[in-house]
Structures are given as C-alpha cells and as structure tokens.
C-alpha cells in the first residue's frame, strides 16, 4: 500500500483532515491476454492453438529488494511512515507531507546505492543526506546509473508485459531479491512494456514504491 493510501485511511478513520490532493485520482485499467493475428494453414496452427496466455516471470518490488539488501534503510522508511501517520492524526499536514517526501527520497537513495555497487562505483552520498535531495534529482541519478549496470541475467526476456500492482496485480508472491534483475526491470519500464534493450526509463510511481509483475507469452507444446 502506498504512503498516500496509508494517510488516506487515517483520514477516513479518524477524520484527521488531510489534503485531498495527497491521494491519487481514480484510475481504470484493462487486462488482456494477447494472442496475435496470423493466417493459419493445415500445417501451421492458428495463434490461439499455439499459445496459452501469459507466463509470470518475476515481481520487481523496490521495497522487497531494499528489505533484503539494505534493511537499515527499510527500518528508517518504516519510522518515517509511522511518524507521518502520527503527524497526520495530529493535524500537522505539512510535517506529514515532509516525512512522506523524505521516505520517497530514501527509497530512491537505496536503489541508487545498490545500482552504484553493481556498476562498480563508490557510494554516491559521502556526507550528503539523500532523503533531503529533490526526488527528480534522485530519479535522474538512478536512470544514469541504469545505463552502466552489468548485462542483465541471461534468462530475462527481451520484451515483456509489466503489470502494475497498483493496477490490479493479484499474485501473492513476494518481490524478487535478485538485485540486478529487479533494477533492470525497474529502469526499463515504459507504460506497460518492459524493453530490455531500451534506453533507461523509470516508471512514474517508482518513488512511491511502485511494484510490477513481469509476464511473457506462454507457448503450448503441440503434439
């Protein structure tokens, strides 16, 4: 559940009066299972006979990765979330918003730290306080590091459908802890498409902890 949803639940339960623009507007999604279009012949079955929908590959969840690789950052994020809820209940909306902004900064800073390590670079922070940097600057830094990551795991598909959990993903699987695979997914999603060979592109909700399930077409074995 995103930070905004936590705060929205607080407002609904206790009437703590949070700003309305902290919650995301309603969105609708359409799920589909592509089969493709092609003519069939007696020796070439139609696409619907050769395919069986989609096969799940992995879940790329930034918070699951951080919990595995950088538990200290996860703990600080948890503290900031609890403080934000307490501030919201106390009607201090401005302070609650600042805590949520710091939480998002920490999430991105954690992903940057992991990406820098994989790219063979030194810690990017030194004496900086990454949770106080603008989210946009942190996103730019992560996208820059994404272009210098090692080659992706050989099993990763060249292209896949990226299904946002916020858009209705319902699998109960926990997020992958394969740092390289997760970072490749989270830095190569454009809309609902993962393109392994594409230029680095971050999903719009990565700072909020947006998680994605990856799917590829599943082919039947014909006898």
Rosetta blueprint (number, residue, H / E / L):
1 X L
2 X L
3 X H
4 X H
5 X H
6 X H
7 X H
8 X H
9 X H
10 X H
11 X H
12 X H
13 X H
14 X H
15 X L
16 X L
17 X L
18 X L
19 X L
20 X H
21 X H
22 X H
23 X L
24 X L
25 X L
26 X L
27 X L
28 X L
29 X L
30 X L
31 X L
32 X L
33 X L
34 X L
35 X L
36 X L
37 X L
38 X L
39 X L
40 X L
41 X E
42 X L
43 X L
44 X E
45 X L
46 X L
47 X H
48 X H
49 X H
50 X H
51 X E
52 X E
53 X E
54 X E
55 X E
56 X E
57 X E
58 X E
59 X E
60 X E
61 X L
62 X H
63 X H
64 X H
65 X H
66 X H
67 X H
68 X H
69 X H
70 X L
71 X H
72 X H
73 X H
74 X H
75 X H
76 X H
77 X H
78 X H
79 X H
80 X H
81 X H
82 X H
83 X H
84 X H
85 X H
86 X H
87 X H
88 X H
89 X H
90 X L
91 X L
92 X L
93 X H
94 X H
95 X H
96 X H
97 X H
98 X H
99 X H
100 X H
101 X H
102 X H
103 X H
104 X H
105 X H
106 X H
107 X H
108 X H
109 X H
110 X H
111 X H
112 X H
113 X H
114 X H
115 X H
116 X H
117 X H
118 X H
119 X L
120 X L
121 X L
122 X L
123 X L
124 X L
125 X L
126 X L
127 X L
128 X L
129 X L
130 X H
131 X H
132 X H
133 X L
134 X L
135 X H
136 X H
137 X H
138 X H
139 X H
140 X H
141 X H
142 X H
143 X H
144 X H
145 X H
146 X H
147 X L
148 X L
149 X L
150 X L
151 X L
152 X L
153 X L
154 X L
155 X L
156 X L
157 X L
158 X L
159 X E
160 X E
161 X E
162 X E
163 X E
164 X E
165 X H
166 X H
167 X H
168 X L
169 X L
170 X L
171 X L
172 X L
173 X L
174 X L
175 X L
176 X L
177 X L
178 X L
179 X H
180 X H
181 X H
182 X H
183 X H
184 X H
185 X H
186 X H
187 X L
188 X E
189 X E
190 X E
191 X L
192 X L
193 X E
194 X E
195 X E
196 X L
197 X L
198 X L
199 X L
200 X L
201 X E
202 X L
203 X L
204 X L
205 X L
206 X L
207 X L
208 X L
209 X L
210 X L
211 X L
212 X E
213 X E
214 X E
215 X E
216 X E
217 X E
218 X E
219 X E
220 X L
221 X L
222 X L
223 X L
